[in-house]
């Protein structure tokens, strides 16, 4: 048995707890964690404090600590719904999705939490387990309980898009927009599955989050599973041009550095730029780049004073539809006689400049790329058609374009 706390200790623990609640409510999560820990030091095992500590640690992305706090609370009160909810959330953050699913089902069985929010989390867990049909049913139950959950509409739309049920996906994205979903993101999603105008580029925060989350598995998934070869194809045909060693090369959208080992032997100095900090961490670990910059490629081109005699962009323009600003910025960055080499997914329609596909990738027409080059003082050295990657075991055709700045 724990010793009974003195009245002063109890009063102090209570004050720490109340101050912790205020800090949690005002998003001062580090302070809240310390206050709850201080309260527990005086009143160990207090369920309400443990539950709020777990909630705080989840906000701080400390799922292992949150899981320990939630499980300690459940040792005292086995049916506490908040503790079960935080346990489920922590297991999800730890990618222990089968256990998370069981924990969310336990919370659902207790019938305390709003059903809409719980079925949303249930669906997200099923989606993480690669069970989209079941996830879709969970989102339907979430929306039956609360039709105003924008995230459920959005997730439902994403599954329907992947199932090629485009009109239904479009309706879901419209509903997500109507209920407060991110406007830029959902207009982008909507354009991919409808006939509406495509935005000029993918939303920056979408691309950054996508690749931050993808960084750890990127190389193995892209090269191993999807047969990605844009980086090697681009570099191989560049080497075959026999231009010798470049003074300064810029790798736009460098990602984890797949191009680095191929470009570094051709360049005295190699710079990489990418929107994802997690990807840049992987690239930095290679030790092949002389400089790495975190940011949007267009902002980098407009903001730097550096000049390059080689600029590459392997599989980057699938997230950029309107390439006019990029070509315009390169006029100041590419040396006379310098090369600009990039890949682009091929549009099936030569009548369009670019289109946003249901895959959420942009495709460009050859006519558009040739026109851009001509308008911006770039001469076409070669254009090669070859696969970029596979999608559902089908080769995705692309163009590998090599342009030379006039005046060299």
C-alpha positions as CSV (number, residue, x, y, z in Angstrom):
1,X,0.0,0.0,0.0
2,X,1.1,3.5,-0.8
3,X,1.4,5.8,2.3
4,X,-1.4,8.3,2.7
5,X,-0.2,11.7,1.6
6,X,-0.1,14.6,4.0
7,X,-2.8,17.3,3.5
8,X,0.0,19.6,2.3
9,X,1.3,17.1,-0.2
10,X,-2.3,16.4,-1.4
11,X,-2.9,20.2,-1.8
12,X,0.4,20.6,-3.7
13,X,-0.3,17.6,-6.0
14,X,-3.8,19.0,-6.7
15,X,-2.4,22.4,-7.6
16,X,0.2,20.8,-9.9
17,X,-2.6,18.9,-11.6
18,X,-4.8,21.9,-12.1
19,X,-1.9,23.9,-13.5
20,X,-1.1,21.0,-15.8
21,X,-4.6,21.1,-17.1
22,X,-4.3,24.8,-17.9
23,X,-1.0,24.3,-19.6
24,X,-2.5,21.4,-21.7
25,X,-5.5,23.5,-22.7
26,X,-3.2,26.3,-23.8
27,X,-0.9,24.0,-25.8
28,X,2.1,24.4,-23.4
29,X,2.8,20.7,-23.6
30,X,6.3,20.6,-22.2
31,X,5.1,22.6,-19.1
32,X,2.0,20.4,-18.8
33,X,4.1,17.2,-18.8
34,X,6.4,18.4,-16.0
35,X,3.4,19.6,-13.9
36,X,1.6,16.2,-14.2
37,X,4.9,14.4,-13.4
38,X,5.3,16.6,-10.3
39,X,1.7,15.8,-9.2
40,X,2.3,12.1,-9.7
41,X,5.5,12.3,-7.6
42,X,3.3,13.4,-4.7
43,X,0.3,11.3,-5.5
44,X,1.5,8.2,-7.4
45,X,-1.0,6.2,-9.5
46,X,-3.7,8.9,-9.7
47,X,-5.7,7.9,-12.7
48,X,-6.9,11.3,-13.8
49,X,-3.3,12.6,-13.7
50,X,-2.0,9.6,-15.6
51,X,-4.6,10.0,-18.3
52,X,-3.8,13.6,-18.8
53,X,-0.1,12.9,-18.8
54,X,-0.7,10.3,-21.6
55,X,-2.7,12.9,-23.6
56,X,0.1,15.4,-23.2
57,X,2.9,13.0,-24.2
58,X,0.9,12.1,-27.3
59,X,0.9,15.8,-28.2
60,X,4.7,15.8,-27.7
61,X,5.0,12.8,-30.0
62,X,6.3,10.6,-27.1
63,X,4.1,7.5,-27.7
64,X,6.1,5.1,-25.7
65,X,5.9,7.3,-22.6
66,X,2.1,7.8,-23.3
67,X,1.6,4.1,-23.6
68,X,3.2,3.5,-20.2
69,X,1.1,6.2,-18.5
70,X,-2.1,4.8,-20.1
71,X,-1.3,1.3,-19.1
72,X,-0.5,2.4,-15.5
73,X,-4.0,4.1,-15.4
74,X,-5.6,0.9,-16.7
75,X,-4.0,-1.1,-13.9
76,X,-6.0,1.0,-11.5
77,X,-9.2,1.3,-13.6
78,X,-9.4,-1.4,-16.2
79,X,-12.4,0.2,-18.0
80,X,-11.3,3.8,-18.1
81,X,-12.3,5.0,-21.6
82,X,-9.8,7.8,-21.7
83,X,-6.9,5.5,-20.8
84,X,-8.0,3.0,-23.5
85,X,-8.3,5.8,-26.0
86,X,-4.8,7.1,-25.3
87,X,-3.4,3.6,-25.3
88,X,-4.9,3.0,-28.7
89,X,-3.5,6.3,-30.0
90,X,0.0,5.6,-28.6
91,X,0.0,2.1,-30.2
92,X,-1.0,3.7,-33.5
93,X,1.9,6.2,-33.3
94,X,4.2,3.3,-32.6
95,X,3.0,1.5,-35.8
96,X,1.6,-1.3,-33.6
97,X,-1.6,-1.1,-35.7
98,X,-3.2,-4.6,-34.9
99,X,-3.0,-3.8,-31.1
100,X,-4.2,-0.2,-31.8
101,X,-7.2,-1.6,-33.7
102,X,-8.1,-3.9,-30.7
103,X,-7.8,-1.0,-28.3
104,X,-10.0,1.3,-30.4
105,X,-12.6,-1.5,-30.6
106,X,-12.5,-1.7,-26.8
107,X,-13.1,2.1,-26.6
108,X,-16.1,1.6,-29.0
109,X,-17.5,-1.1,-26.8
110,X,-17.5,1.2,-23.8
111,X,-19.9,3.6,-25.6
112,X,-18.6,6.8,-24.0
113,X,-16.7,8.7,-26.7
114,X,-18.5,10.3,-29.6
115,X,-19.0,7.5,-32.2
116,X,-18.0,9.6,-35.2
117,X,-14.5,10.5,-33.9
118,X,-13.9,6.9,-32.8
119,X,-15.0,5.3,-36.1
120,X,-12.7,7.8,-37.8
121,X,-9.7,6.5,-35.8
122,X,-10.9,3.0,-36.4
123,X,-10.9,3.6,-40.1
124,X,-7.5,5.2,-40.1
125,X,-6.0,2.2,-38.3
126,X,-7.6,-0.2,-40.8
127,X,-6.1,1.9,-43.6
128,X,-2.7,1.7,-42.0
129,X,-3.1,-2.1,-41.9
130,X,-3.8,-2.1,-45.7
131,X,-7.5,-3.0,-45.3
132,X,-9.2,-0.2,-47.4
133,X,-12.6,-1.8,-47.9
134,X,-13.0,-2.2,-44.1
135,X,-11.7,1.3,-43.6
136,X,-14.2,2.6,-46.0
137,X,-17.0,1.0,-43.9
138,X,-15.6,2.6,-40.8
139,X,-15.6,6.0,-42.4
140,X,-19.2,5.5,-43.5
141,X,-20.1,4.7,-39.8
142,X,-18.2,7.8,-38.7
143,X,-20.1,10.0,-41.1
144,X,-23.5,8.4,-40.3
145,X,-22.8,9.4,-36.7
146,X,-21.5,12.9,-37.6
147,X,-21.7,14.1,-41.2
148,X,-19.5,17.1,-40.4
149,X,-16.2,15.2,-39.9
150,X,-14.0,16.6,-42.7
151,X,-11.2,14.1,-42.2
152,X,-13.5,11.2,-42.6
153,X,-14.8,12.6,-45.9
154,X,-11.2,13.2,-47.0
155,X,-10.0,9.7,-46.1
156,X,-13.1,8.2,-47.7
157,X,-12.3,10.2,-50.9
158,X,-8.7,9.0,-50.9
159,X,-9.8,5.3,-50.8
160,X,-12.4,5.8,-53.5
161,X,-9.8,7.6,-55.7
162,X,-7.4,4.6,-55.3
163,X,-10.4,2.3,-56.3
164,X,-10.9,4.4,-59.4
165,X,-14.4,5.4,-58.2
166,X,-13.7,9.0,-59.2
167,X,-17.2,10.5,-59.1
168,X,-17.7,9.2,-55.6
169,X,-14.3,10.4,-54.6
170,X,-15.0,13.9,-56.0
171,X,-18.2,14.0,-53.9
172,X,-16.2,13.1,-50.8
173,X,-13.6,15.8,-51.4
174,X,-16.4,18.3,-52.0
175,X,-17.9,17.4,-48.7
176,X,-14.5,17.6,-47.0
177,X,-14.2,21.2,-48.4
178,X,-17.7,22.1,-47.3
179,X,-17.0,20.9,-43.7
180,X,-13.7,22.8,-43.2
181,X,-11.1,20.6,-44.8
182,X,-7.8,22.2,-46.0
183,X,-8.9,24.3,-49.1
184,X,-5.6,24.0,-51.1
185,X,-5.2,20.3,-50.3
186,X,-8.8,19.3,-51.2
187,X,-9.0,21.4,-54.3
188,X,-5.9,19.5,-55.4
189,X,-7.5,16.2,-54.6
190,X,-10.7,17.2,-56.3
191,X,-8.9,18.3,-59.5
192,X,-7.3,14.9,-59.8
193,X,-10.6,13.1,-60.0
194,X,-12.8,15.6,-61.8
195,X,-12.7,17.8,-64.9
196,X,-12.0,21.0,-63.0
197,X,-8.9,23.1,-63.6
198,X,-5.7,21.8,-62.0
199,X,-3.8,23.9,-59.6
200,X,-0.4,25.1,-60.8
201,X,1.5,22.9,-58.3
202,X,0.8,20.4,-55.5
203,X,0.4,22.2,-52.1
204,X,3.8,22.6,-50.5
205,X,2.7,21.2,-47.1
206,X,1.3,18.2,-48.8
207,X,4.6,17.3,-50.5
208,X,6.6,18.1,-47.4
209,X,4.5,15.9,-45.2
210,X,4.3,13.1,-47.8
211,X,8.1,12.8,-48.0
212,X,8.8,13.4,-44.4
213,X,6.6,10.4,-43.6
214,X,8.1,8.5,-46.5
215,X,11.8,9.2,-45.8
216,X,12.7,6.0,-43.9
217,X,11.3,3.6,-46.5
218,X,11.7,5.8,-49.6
219,X,14.6,4.1,-51.3
220,X,13.5,0.6,-50.7
221,X,9.9,1.2,-51.7
222,X,10.6,3.4,-54.7
223,X,13.5,1.5,-56.2
224,X,12.7,-2.0,-54.9
225,X,8.9,-2.1,-55.1
226,X,8.0,0.4,-57.8
227,X,11.0,-0.2,-60.1
228,X,11.9,3.5,-60.0
229,X,14.7,4.3,-62.5
230,X,14.3,8.0,-63.4
231,X,17.5,8.9,-61.4
232,X,19.7,6.3,-63.2
233,X,18.2,6.9,-66.6
234,X,18.6,10.7,-66.3
235,X,22.3,10.3,-65.2
236,X,23.2,7.6,-67.7
237,X,22.1,9.7,-70.7
238,X,23.8,12.8,-69.2
239,X,27.1,10.9,-68.9
240,X,26.7,9.7,-72.5
241,X,26.7,13.3,-73.7
242,X,30.4,13.4,-72.9
243,X,30.4,17.0,-71.5
244,X,33.2,16.3,-69.1
245,X,33.3,17.4,-65.5
246,X,30.8,20.2,-64.5
247,X,32.0,23.0,-62.3
248,X,28.9,23.3,-60.1
249,X,25.8,21.1,-60.2
250,X,22.4,21.6,-58.6
251,X,20.1,18.6,-57.8
252,X,16.6,20.0,-57.5
253,X,14.3,17.9,-55.3
254,X,17.3,15.8,-54.3
255,X,15.3,13.7,-51.8
256,X,17.4,11.1,-50.1
257,X,20.2,11.6,-52.6
258,X,19.5,8.8,-55.1
259,X,21.2,11.0,-57.8
260,X,24.2,12.0,-55.7
261,X,26.4,8.9,-56.3
262,X,25.7,9.3,-60.1
263,X,26.2,13.0,-60.3
264,X,29.1,13.5,-57.9
265,X,31.7,12.0,-60.3
266,X,30.6,14.4,-63.0
267,X,30.7,17.6,-60.8
268,X,33.4,19.4,-58.8
269,X,30.7,20.8,-56.5
270,X,27.2,19.3,-55.9
271,X,24.3,21.1,-54.2
272,X,21.0,19.6,-53.3
273,X,17.7,21.2,-52.4
274,X,14.5,19.6,-51.1
275,X,11.3,20.5,-49.3
276,X,11.5,17.6,-46.9
277,X,13.8,17.9,-43.9
278,X,13.6,14.2,-43.2
279,X,14.7,13.4,-46.8
280,X,17.6,15.9,-46.4
281,X,18.8,14.1,-43.3
282,X,19.1,10.9,-45.4
283,X,20.9,12.8,-48.1
284,X,23.3,14.4,-45.7
285,X,24.3,11.1,-44.3
286,X,25.7,10.1,-47.7
287,X,28.4,12.7,-47.4
288,X,28.3,13.4,-51.2
289,X,26.7,16.8,-51.3
290,X,28.8,19.9,-50.7
291,X,25.7,21.9,-49.7
292,X,22.1,21.0,-48.9
293,X,19.3,23.5,-48.7
294,X,15.8,22.9,-47.2
295,X,13.1,24.6,-49.1
296,X,10.9,24.9,-52.2
297,X,12.8,24.6,-55.4
298,X,11.3,27.7,-56.9
299,X,12.0,29.8,-53.8
300,X,15.6,28.5,-53.8
301,X,16.2,29.4,-57.5
302,X,14.8,32.8,-56.9
303,X,16.6,33.4,-53.7
304,X,20.2,32.2,-54.4
305,X,22.9,34.1,-56.1
306,X,24.8,30.9,-57.1
307,X,25.1,30.0,-60.8
308,X,25.4,26.4,-62.1
309,X,26.5,24.7,-65.3
310,X,24.4,21.7,-64.5
311,X,20.9,21.6,-63.1
312,X,19.0,18.3,-62.7
313,X,15.4,17.4,-61.6
314,X,14.7,13.7,-61.4
315,X,11.0,12.9,-60.9
316,X,10.4,16.3,-59.4
317,X,8.0,17.8,-61.8
318,X,5.3,15.2,-61.1
319,X,4.5,17.7,-58.3
320,X,4.7,20.8,-60.4
321,X,2.2,21.4,-63.2
322,X,3.1,24.9,-64.4
323,X,6.8,24.9,-65.2
324,X,6.9,28.4,-66.5
325,X,8.2,30.0,-63.2
326,X,10.9,27.3,-62.9
327,X,12.2,27.9,-66.4
328,X,12.1,31.7,-65.8
329,X,14.1,31.4,-62.6
330,X,16.6,29.2,-64.3
331,X,17.5,32.0,-66.7
332,X,19.4,33.7,-63.9
333,X,20.9,30.5,-62.4
334,X,22.1,28.5,-65.4
335,X,25.4,29.5,-67.0
336,X,25.6,30.0,-70.8
337,X,26.3,26.6,-72.2
338,X,25.0,24.9,-69.0
339,X,22.7,21.9,-69.1
340,X,19.3,21.6,-67.6
341,X,18.2,17.9,-67.4
342,X,14.9,16.6,-66.0
343,X,12.3,13.9,-66.2
344,X,8.6,14.4,-66.7
345,X,5.7,12.0,-66.8
346,X,4.2,11.9,-70.3
347,X,0.7,13.2,-70.9
348,X,-1.4,11.2,-73.2
349,X,-2.9,14.4,-74.6
350,X,-0.5,16.6,-76.6
351,X,-3.2,19.3,-76.7
352,X,-2.7,20.1,-73.0
353,X,0.3,21.8,-71.4
354,X,-0.1,19.7,-68.2
355,X,-2.7,17.7,-66.4
356,X,-3.2,16.4,-62.9
357,X,-3.8,12.6,-63.0
358,X,-5.9,10.5,-60.5
359,X,-2.5,9.3,-59.2
360,X,-2.0,12.9,-57.8
361,X,0.9,13.3,-60.2
362,X,1.3,15.9,-63.0
363,X,2.0,14.8,-66.6
364,X,3.3,17.2,-69.3
365,X,3.1,17.2,-73.0
366,X,6.2,17.2,-75.2
367,X,4.8,20.2,-77.1
368,X,4.6,22.2,-73.8
369,X,8.2,21.3,-72.8
370,X,9.6,22.2,-76.2
371,X,7.7,25.5,-76.1
372,X,9.1,26.4,-72.7
373,X,12.6,25.7,-73.8
374,X,12.3,27.9,-76.8
375,X,10.8,30.8,-74.8
376,X,13.6,30.7,-72.2
377,X,16.7,30.5,-74.4
378,X,17.2,26.8,-74.1
379,X,18.2,24.5,-77.0
380,X,17.0,20.9,-77.0
381,X,20.0,18.6,-76.9
382,X,18.0,15.4,-76.7
383,X,14.6,14.1,-75.5
384,X,14.4,10.4,-74.7
385,X,11.2,8.5,-73.9
386,X,11.6,5.8,-71.3
387,X,9.7,4.4,-68.2
388,X,10.1,6.3,-65.0
389,X,8.5,3.7,-62.5
390,X,5.8,1.2,-62.3
391,X,2.3,1.7,-60.9
392,X,0.2,-1.4,-60.2
393,X,2.7,-3.4,-62.3
394,X,2.3,-1.1,-65.3
395,X,5.2,1.0,-66.6
396,X,4.7,4.7,-66.3
397,X,6.1,6.4,-69.4
398,X,8.2,9.5,-69.1
399,X,10.4,11.9,-71.0
400,X,14.0,12.6,-70.2
401,X,14.8,16.1,-71.5
402,X,18.3,17.6,-71.9
403,X,18.4,21.4,-72.6
404,X,21.4,23.7,-73.1
405,X,21.5,27.3,-72.2
406,X,22.2,29.4,-75.3
407,X,25.4,31.4,-75.5
408,X,27.9,28.8,-74.5
